[in-house]
Amino acid sequence: MMEFWLTFNNGQEKLRLPVPPSEFEISQGNINTVVNINDIGEINLIGKGKLATITISSFFPAQEYDFCDYTGFPKPYECVAMIEKWRNSGRPIRFIITETLINLACAIENFSYGEKDGSGDVYFTLELKEYRFVNVQQAALEQKGYSMPATKREITKTIPNTYIVKKNDTLWMIAKKLTGKGENWTIIAKKNNIKDPKKIYPGMKLVI
């Protein structure tokens, strides 16, 4: 089952959508340039990639419907306040759809919301655009035709031997947090003889 996550500040704040969007579409492309050359005609010069864009629509439920993905989710306007806080922070968020390749740092381009009936549910549309982290000094030098020497920094990640499952954890999230790769959830499942990845619970001790 796909899960839709919004996280902020390296995962210190996060929101899993209680009701997943019925559909999503991500738009990606290249900045190509078509030029005309004598005796050849038009040729297409393939450029670098454009920023990906994605728009999702759903609603924040005011009660725990049977079709909600999980229970104990924040109230509708608590969700709205969280997203508005992130939008006004001037910093990117991360948008993740589990079981897909979508795991992007994004800027919130537009966030609209409102109520349609007397249920108290808050419907919303969230427009996101990919955010790329850039070394400003290096980008300025490269624009002037200079280059900075590449530096290598050895990064080590200590992986614990065990992990205690927390509320709203999934095997994919645990693998991503502990190993850096969500795909490693299959290894954790195999080590712990977990046949169904959905059947984990808070307080459960996993061997990593």
FIBAKE-290947 format. One line per 10 residues: their letters; for each residue y, z, x of N, C-alpha, C. Coordinates in Angstrom, 3 decimals. Layout:
BEGIN
A) Y/Z/X/Y/Z/X/Y/Z/X ~ ...;
//
This chain:
BEGIN
MMEFWLTFNN) -1.193/0.000/0.842/0.000/0.000/0.000/1.248/0.000/0.881 ~ 2.146/-0.938/0.631/3.383/-1.009/1.401/4.318/0.131/1.018 ~ 4.976/0.692/2.015/5.973/1.732/1.797/7.310/1.241/2.328 ~ 8.369/1.514/1.607/9.713/1.094/1.993/10.478/2.326/2.483 ~ 10.916/2.284/3.747/11.587/3.426/4.362/12.973/3.038/4.863 ~ 13.923/3.942/4.702/15.240/3.866/5.326/15.378/5.108/6.193 ~ 15.693/4.923/7.471/15.854/6.078/8.354/17.184/5.986/9.084 ~ 17.646/7.131/9.539/18.959/7.205/10.198/18.888/8.183/11.359 ~ 19.640/7.877/12.412/19.737/8.762/13.571/18.362/9.018/14.192 ~ 17.698/7.915/14.542/16.376/7.988/15.191/15.355/8.761/14.363;
GQEKLRLPVP) 15.419/8.581/13.055/14.425/9.179/12.178/14.695/10.620/11.786 ~ 15.837/11.189/12.212/16.131/12.569/11.844/16.418/12.703/10.348 ~ 16.941/11.635/9.754/17.125/11.591/8.310/16.373/10.368/7.803 ~ 15.640/10.525/6.705/14.869/9.386/6.211/14.706/9.465/4.708 ~ 14.518/8.300/4.126/14.335/8.189/2.684/13.278/7.134/2.411 ~ 12.215/7.551/1.740/11.194/6.604/1.279/11.514/6.265/-0.162 ~ 11.602/4.988/-0.481/11.939/4.596/-1.841/10.816/5.016/-2.790 ~ 11.148/5.800/-3.827/10.110/6.260/-4.764/9.487/5.105/-5.550 ~ 10.317/4.110/-5.871/9.848/2.935/-6.606/10.101/1.704/-5.734 ~ 9.058/1.140/-5.134/9.244/-0.007/-4.241/9.839/-1.196/-5.000;
PSEFEISQGN) 10.644/-2.009/-4.342/11.142/-3.230/-4.977/9.976/-4.123/-5.400 ~ 10.143/-4.830/-6.503/9.081/-5.708/-6.983/8.897/-6.911/-6.065 ~ 9.927/-7.230/-5.276/9.846/-8.338/-4.334/10.877/-8.145/-3.233 ~ 10.684/-8.839/-2.129/11.678/-8.846/-1.060/11.572/-10.173/-0.325 ~ 12.659/-10.562/0.296/12.676/-11.789/1.079/13.595/-11.588/2.275 ~ 13.097/-11.894/3.449/13.909/-11.779/4.660/14.282/-13.177/5.128 ~ 15.538/-13.357/5.506/16.031/-14.660/5.952/16.312/-14.606/7.450 ~ 15.676/-15.501/8.196/15.860/-15.591/9.637/16.066/-17.050/10.030 ~ 16.782/-17.271/11.105/17.025/-18.646/11.536/17.625/-18.694/12.918 ~ 17.992/-19.904/13.340/18.605/-20.116/14.650/19.989/-20.726/14.502;
INTVVNINDI) 20.829/-20.499/15.501/22.147/-21.133/15.533/21.988/-22.424/16.341 ~ 21.609/-23.501/15.662/21.379/-24.782/16.320/22.636/-25.645/16.264 ~ 22.762/-26.541/17.215/23.913/-27.425/17.290/23.445/-28.873/17.346 ~ 23.968/-29.693/16.441/23.644/-31.118/16.434/24.765/-31.875/17.142 ~ 24.415/-32.652/18.170/25.404/-33.443/18.915/24.989/-34.906/18.889 ~ 25.970/-35.770/19.062/25.736/-37.213/19.046/25.868/-37.763/20.460 ~ 24.818/-38.407/20.952/24.811/-38.977/22.300/24.703/-40.490/22.199 ~ 25.553/-41.183/22.964/25.534/-42.655/22.966/24.148/-43.172/23.311 ~ 23.728/-44.198/22.609/22.446/-44.888/22.813/21.242/-44.060/22.344 ~ 21.472/-42.827/21.936/20.357/-42.000/21.450/20.566/-41.619/19.995;
GEINLIGKGK) 21.794/-41.240/19.692/22.092/-40.753/18.355/22.143/-39.239/18.320 ~ 21.855/-38.675/17.186/21.932/-37.226/17.045/20.735/-36.540/17.693 ~ 21.018/-35.439/18.378/19.954/-34.573/18.876/20.282/-33.144/18.449 ~ 19.255/-32.358/18.335/19.418/-30.975/17.874/19.177/-30.028/19.034 ~ 20.210/-29.284/19.412/20.094/-28.295/20.481/19.749/-26.947/19.839 ~ 18.580/-26.445/20.183/18.121/-25.197/19.575/18.822/-24.009/20.224 ~ 19.470/-23.215/19.420/20.208/-22.064/19.932/19.452/-20.762/19.745 ~ 20.157/-19.675/19.957/19.579/-18.342/19.802/19.449/-17.989/18.323 ~ 18.718/-16.915/18.067/18.446/-16.525/16.684/19.649/-15.921/15.975 ~ 19.742/-16.221/14.671/20.733/-15.580/13.825/20.275/-14.159/13.500;
LATITISSFF) 21.195/-13.378/13.007/20.844/-12.049/12.532/20.079/-12.169/11.218 ~ 18.951/-11.477/11.135/18.159/-11.503/9.915/18.908/-10.776/8.796 ~ 18.725/-11.259/7.573/19.315/-10.604/6.405/18.223/-10.331/5.385 ~ 18.386/-9.254/4.636/17.410/-8.904/3.609/18.120/-8.140/2.499 ~ 17.753/-8.436/1.258/18.319/-7.757/0.097/17.181/-7.201/-0.751 ~ 17.307/-5.944/-1.145/16.290/-5.326/-1.995/16.964/-4.691/-3.202 ~ 16.246/-4.681/-4.312/16.741/-4.054/-5.538/15.635/-3.209/-6.145 ~ 15.993/-2.027/-6.625/15.031/-1.155/-7.287/15.833/-0.093/-8.046 ~ 15.250/1.068/-8.264/16.020/2.159/-8.881/15.502/3.498/-8.382 ~ 16.398/4.481/-8.423/16.056/5.859/-8.088/15.735/6.580/-9.393;
PAQEYDFCDY) 14.475/6.974/-9.597/14.087/7.580/-10.877/14.612/9.000/-11.051 ~ 14.954/9.324/-12.292/15.437/10.669/-12.611/14.288/11.605/-12.952 ~ 13.092/11.032/-13.108/11.913/11.842/-13.380/10.710/11.232/-12.674 ~ 9.628/11.968/-12.606/8.449/11.511/-11.891/7.559/10.682/-12.811 ~ 7.823/9.377/-12.815/7.011/8.466/-13.609/5.642/8.279/-12.950 ~ 4.679/7.838/-13.765/3.326/7.621/-13.245/3.283/6.550/-12.159 ~ 4.207/5.598/-12.223/4.177/4.484/-11.279/4.946/4.765/-9.984 ~ 5.562/5.934/-9.866/6.254/6.268/-8.616/5.238/6.408/-7.485 ~ 5.646/6.025/-6.289/4.737/6.034/-5.145/4.369/7.449/-4.686 ~ 5.252/8.402/-4.929/4.984/9.772/-4.503/5.817/10.727/-5.347;
TGFPKPYECV) 5.569/12.004/-5.214/6.300/13.009/-5.984/7.214/13.806/-5.042 ~ 8.107/14.566/-5.624/8.996/15.403/-4.824/10.141/14.646/-4.178 ~ 10.447/13.458/-4.698/11.538/12.667/-4.122/12.898/13.242/-4.537 ~ 13.965/12.900/-3.787/15.299/13.426/-4.123/15.775/12.907/-5.483 ~ 16.739/13.607/-6.051/17.351/13.171/-7.305/18.144/11.884/-7.062 ~ 18.353/11.069/-8.116/18.998/9.764/-7.935/20.302/9.795/-7.145 ~ 21.206/10.700/-7.505/22.492/10.686/-6.816/22.436/11.371/-5.451 ~ 21.383/12.107/-5.180/21.161/12.589/-3.817/20.795/11.401/-2.919 ~ 19.981/10.485/-3.445/19.643/9.262/-2.701/20.892/8.413/-2.469 ~ 21.700/8.281/-3.522/22.941/7.501/-3.404/23.853/8.114/-2.349;
AMIEKWRNSG) 24.020/9.424/-2.378/24.901/10.101/-1.420/24.405/9.921/0.006 ~ 23.096/9.931/0.186/22.523/9.748/1.516/22.846/8.363/2.064 ~ 22.643/7.329/1.246/22.916/5.958/1.689/24.412/5.757/1.920 ~ 25.238/6.325/1.044/26.685/6.203/1.221/27.144/6.884/2.513 ~ 26.541/8.007/2.825/26.864/8.705/4.074/26.532/7.820/5.267 ~ 25.362/7.186/5.236/24.959/6.302/6.336/25.890/5.092/6.420 ~ 26.249/4.538/5.258/27.120/3.355/5.247/28.476/3.668/5.872 ~ 28.996/4.856/5.596/30.326/5.229/6.100/30.302/5.764/7.524 ~ 29.112/5.929/8.098/28.997/6.515/9.438/29.406/5.539/10.548 ~ 29.390/4.244/10.235/29.671/3.258/11.276/28.502/3.044/12.220;
RPIRFIITET) 27.333/3.528/11.833/26.143/3.407/12.674/25.039/2.701/11.904 ~ 24.117/2.061/12.611/23.042/1.345/11.921/21.979/2.280/11.380 ~ 21.223/1.778/10.429/20.036/2.466/9.943/18.825/1.646/10.373 ~ 17.639/2.148/10.104/16.422/1.360/10.362/15.695/1.161/9.037 ~ 15.309/-0.086/8.808/14.616/-0.458/7.587/13.182/-0.842/7.933 ~ 12.218/-0.187/7.291/10.808/-0.391/7.605/10.027/-0.673/6.330 ~ 9.203/-1.695/6.374/8.219/-1.934/5.321/6.861/-1.870/5.994 ~ 6.094/-0.835/5.682/4.794/-0.685/6.327/3.878/-1.831/5.924 ~ 2.892/-2.075/6.773/1.913/-3.150/6.578/2.548/-4.531/6.652 ~ 3.772/-4.615/7.194/4.423/-5.899/7.461/5.005/-5.837/8.868;
LINLACAIEN) 5.655/-6.911/9.281/6.302/-6.959/10.591/7.747/-6.475/10.529 ~ 8.203/-6.048/9.361/9.609/-5.681/9.188/9.850/-4.250/9.649 ~ 10.571/-4.133/10.747/10.996/-2.854/11.314/12.285/-3.137/12.068 ~ 13.409/-3.113/11.358/14.668/-3.602/11.895/15.760/-2.538/11.885 ~ 16.547/-2.541/12.969/17.816/-1.812/12.939/18.768/-2.682/12.127 ~ 19.466/-2.081/11.161/20.295/-2.855/10.240/21.650/-2.197/10.001 ~ 22.621/-3.043/9.685/23.899/-2.564/9.171/23.867/-2.715/7.658 ~ 24.433/-1.749/6.956/24.517/-1.849/5.498/25.717/-2.731/5.162 ~ 25.441/-3.922/4.650/26.500/-4.867/4.304/27.110/-4.548/2.942 ~ 26.254/-4.171/2.001/26.754/-3.849/0.664/25.745/-2.958/-0.054;
FSYGEKDGSG) 26.267/-1.996/-0.794/25.417/-1.088/-1.564/26.047/-0.915/-2.934 ~ 25.391/-1.439/-3.963/25.899/-1.306/-5.323/24.877/-0.561/-6.168 ~ 25.359/0.251/-7.110/24.457/1.054/-7.918/25.106/1.386/-9.258 ~ 24.287/1.765/-10.214/24.792/2.139/-11.528/23.651/2.457/-12.473 ~ 23.992/2.912/-13.684/23.003/3.251/-14.693/22.998/2.192/-15.795 ~ 21.808/1.936/-16.328/21.669/0.912/-17.362/21.339/1.484/-18.734 ~ 20.812/2.677/-18.772/20.416/3.270/-20.039/20.635/4.779/-19.974 ~ 20.141/5.490/-20.931/20.351/6.928/-20.969/19.291/7.722/-20.242 ~ 18.455/7.061/-19.440/17.356/7.760/-18.765/17.821/8.581/-17.571 ~ 18.981/8.230/-17.034/19.454/8.902/-15.824/19.002/8.205/-14.554;
DVYFTLELKE) 18.137/7.183/-14.697/17.724/6.398/-13.532/18.930/5.636/-12.984 ~ 19.005/5.532/-11.655/20.120/4.823/-11.019/19.579/3.562/-10.345 ~ 19.997/2.422/-10.855/19.565/1.135/-10.313/20.480/0.748/-9.148 ~ 19.902/0.085/-8.145/20.707/-0.246/-6.971/20.283/-1.576/-6.360 ~ 21.203/-2.157/-5.624/20.933/-3.327/-4.778/21.495/-3.014/-3.402 ~ 20.677/-3.216/-2.385/21.054/-2.900/-1.010/20.953/-4.162/-0.166 ~ 22.075/-4.577/0.406/22.116/-5.763/1.253/22.220/-5.317/2.714 ~ 21.279/-5.761/3.525/21.203/-5.362/4.923/21.280/-6.578/5.845 ~ 21.860/-6.374/7.016/21.885/-7.414/8.051/21.448/-6.793/9.371 ~ 20.588/-7.498/10.079/20.052/-7.014/11.350/21.166/-6.582/12.301;
YRFVNVQQAA) 20.932/-5.506/13.018/21.887/-4.993/14.012/21.245/-5.080/15.384 ~ 21.956/-5.666/16.332/21.454/-5.771/17.697/22.246/-4.846/18.604 ~ 21.532/-4.043/19.375/22.169/-3.127/20.309/22.555/-3.910/21.559 ~ 23.827/-3.856/21.912/24.345/-4.653/23.021/25.065/-3.756/24.018 ~ 24.805/-3.998/25.303/25.568/-3.357/26.367/26.905/-4.087/26.451 ~ 27.987/-3.432/25.998/29.280/-4.099/25.888/29.772/-4.602/27.233 ~ 29.618/-3.801/28.294/30.080/-4.203/29.620/29.325/-5.437/30.103 ~ 28.010/-5.435/29.904/27.212/-6.568/30.344/27.553/-7.812/29.537 ~ 27.750/-7.659/28.232/28.082/-8.809/27.398/29.412/-9.424/27.811 ~ 30.407/-8.574/28.159/31.713/-9.070/28.565/31.621/-9.845/29.878;
LEQKGYSMPA) 30.847/-9.321/30.829/30.680/-10.011/32.106/29.957/-11.342/31.935 ~ 28.915/-11.349/31.106/28.164/-12.590/30.911/29.012/-13.646/30.231 ~ 29.932/-13.228/29.370/30.816/-14.171/28.697/31.749/-14.838/29.707 ~ 32.065/-14.129/30.810/32.933/-14.683/31.846/32.135/-15.417/32.930 ~ 30.817/-15.488/32.743/30.006/-16.227/33.696/29.377/-15.381/34.774 ~ 29.500/-14.058/34.694/28.903/-13.162/35.682/27.598/-12.606/35.124 ~ 26.828/-12.035/35.989/25.592/-11.383/35.548/25.460/-10.058/36.265 ~ 24.845/-9.110/35.595/24.622/-7.797/36.182/23.175/-7.699/36.631 ~ 22.940/-7.078/37.781/21.564/-6.956/38.250/20.727/-6.132/37.283 ~ 19.526/-6.587/37.065/18.626/-5.879/36.156/18.174/-4.574/36.794;
TKREITKTIP) 18.104/-3.561/36.001/17.634/-2.264/36.488/16.395/-1.885/35.713 ~ 15.479/-1.301/36.397/14.243/-0.874/35.762/14.209/0.642/35.683 ~ 13.817/1.113/34.544/13.696/2.549/34.358/12.319/2.835/33.778 ~ 11.617/3.639/34.477/10.273/3.960/34.019/10.349/4.953/32.872 ~ 9.752/4.569/31.766/9.774/5.415/30.585/8.355/5.906/30.316 ~ 8.198/7.188/30.255/6.876/7.739/29.968/6.931/8.488/28.648 ~ 5.863/8.390/27.899/5.796/9.060/26.613/4.544/9.937/26.597 ~ 4.755/11.228/26.453/3.634/12.154/26.401/3.079/12.197/24.984 ~ 1.805/11.881/24.856/1.160/11.857/23.547/0.352/13.146/23.383 ~ 0.634/13.936/22.342/-0.096/15.193/22.156/-1.561/14.938/21.817;
NTYIVKKNDT) -2.388/15.953/22.057/-3.818/15.824/21.762/-4.113/15.974/20.275 ~ -3.280/16.750/19.592/-3.488/16.963/18.157/-2.147/16.876/17.429 ~ -2.213/16.734/16.107/-1.006/16.665/15.280/-1.325/17.249/13.909 ~ -0.395/18.041/13.373/-0.548/18.619/12.045/0.237/17.758/11.049 ~ -0.436/17.237/10.057/0.182/16.351/9.073/1.241/17.101/8.272 ~ 2.403/16.432/8.102/3.505/17.008/7.330/3.644/16.267/6.002 ~ 4.423/16.833/5.107/4.630/16.235/3.798/5.214/14.833/3.937 ~ 4.706/13.886/3.181/5.135/12.482/3.145/4.724/11.694/4.381 ~ 3.965/12.303/5.304/3.462/11.570/6.462/2.459/10.506/6.022 ~ 2.430/9.404/6.762/1.365/8.411/6.634/0.787/8.209/8.021;
LWMIAKKLTG) -0.425/7.667/8.106/-1.025/7.417/9.423/-0.174/6.450/10.227 ~ 0.414/5.466/9.550/1.261/4.494/10.248/2.475/5.195/10.869 ~ 3.120/6.086/10.102/4.287/6.809/10.609/3.912/7.728/11.770 ~ 2.760/8.398/11.628/2.313/9.308/12.685/2.055/8.534/13.973 ~ 1.366/7.401/13.857/1.071/6.580/15.037/2.356/6.060/15.675 ~ 3.318/5.648/14.850/4.595/5.147/15.367/5.353/6.247/16.099 ~ 5.370/7.441/15.513/6.128/8.550/16.092/5.509/9.051/17.398 ~ 4.176/9.094/17.444/3.512/9.696/18.597/3.190/8.692/19.701 ~ 2.892/7.449/19.325/2.473/6.463/20.337/3.469/5.337/20.534 ~ 4.431/5.226/19.604/5.400/4.145/19.712/4.966/2.876/18.997;
KGENWTIIAK) 3.729/2.841/18.506/3.213/1.663/17.804/2.497/2.092/16.521 ~ 3.045/1.645/15.382/2.431/1.998/14.113/1.026/1.442/13.960 ~ 0.760/0.307/14.643/-0.562/-0.315/14.537/-1.684/0.580/15.062 ~ -1.324/1.585/15.856/-2.343/2.479/16.415/-2.936/3.435/15.381 ~ -2.470/3.315/14.116/-3.013/4.202/13.087/-4.516/4.007/12.925 ~ -5.005/2.785/13.193/-6.439/2.524/13.038/-7.246/3.330/14.057 ~ -6.677/3.516/15.269/-7.356/4.296/16.307/-7.433/5.761/15.896 ~ -6.306/6.276/15.358/-6.277/7.673/14.904/-7.259/7.869/13.757 ~ -7.307/6.907/12.838/-8.233/7.005/11.706/-9.678/7.046/12.191 ~ -9.994/6.202/13.174/-11.362/6.153/13.694/-11.740/7.455/14.392;
KNNIKDPKKI) -10.798/8.016/15.187/-11.074/9.268/15.903/-11.346/10.420/14.949 ~ -10.687/10.370/13.784/-10.819/11.477/12.832/-11.753/11.144/11.667 ~ -12.472/10.028/11.819/-13.462/9.612/10.804/-12.832/9.525/9.415 ~ -11.618/8.938/9.374/-10.902/8.781/8.109/-11.207/7.392/7.557 ~ -11.898/7.340/6.441/-12.256/6.061/5.832/-11.101/5.492/5.002 ~ -10.373/6.362/4.307/-9.259/5.951/3.462/-7.971/6.530/4.039 ~ -7.072/5.687/4.602/-5.846/6.200/5.244/-4.918/6.948/4.295 ~ -5.108/6.786/2.976/-4.250/7.485/2.020/-4.669/8.945/1.851 ~ -5.909/9.243/2.277/-6.433/10.586/2.035/-6.167/11.520/3.218 ~ -4.876/11.709/3.504/-4.474/12.748/4.442/-3.535/13.689/3.699;
YPGMKLVI) -3.409/14.922/4.126/-2.660/15.905/3.374/-1.931/16.854/4.328 ~ -0.817/17.436/3.861/-0.075/18.376/4.705/-0.949/19.502/5.197 ~ -0.828/19.815/6.485/-1.619/20.876/7.098/-2.893/20.369/7.748 ~ -3.247/19.120/7.492/-4.456/18.538/8.071/-4.256/18.346/9.575 ~ -5.224/18.728/10.383/-5.133/18.603/11.837/-5.823/17.320/12.296 ~ -5.071/16.495/12.990/-5.593/15.219/13.469/-5.770/15.251/14.984 ~ -6.824/14.650/15.451/-7.011/14.445/16.886/-6.367/13.112/17.255 ~ -5.487/13.132/18.236/-4.754/11.920/18.600/-5.400/11.234/19.807;
//
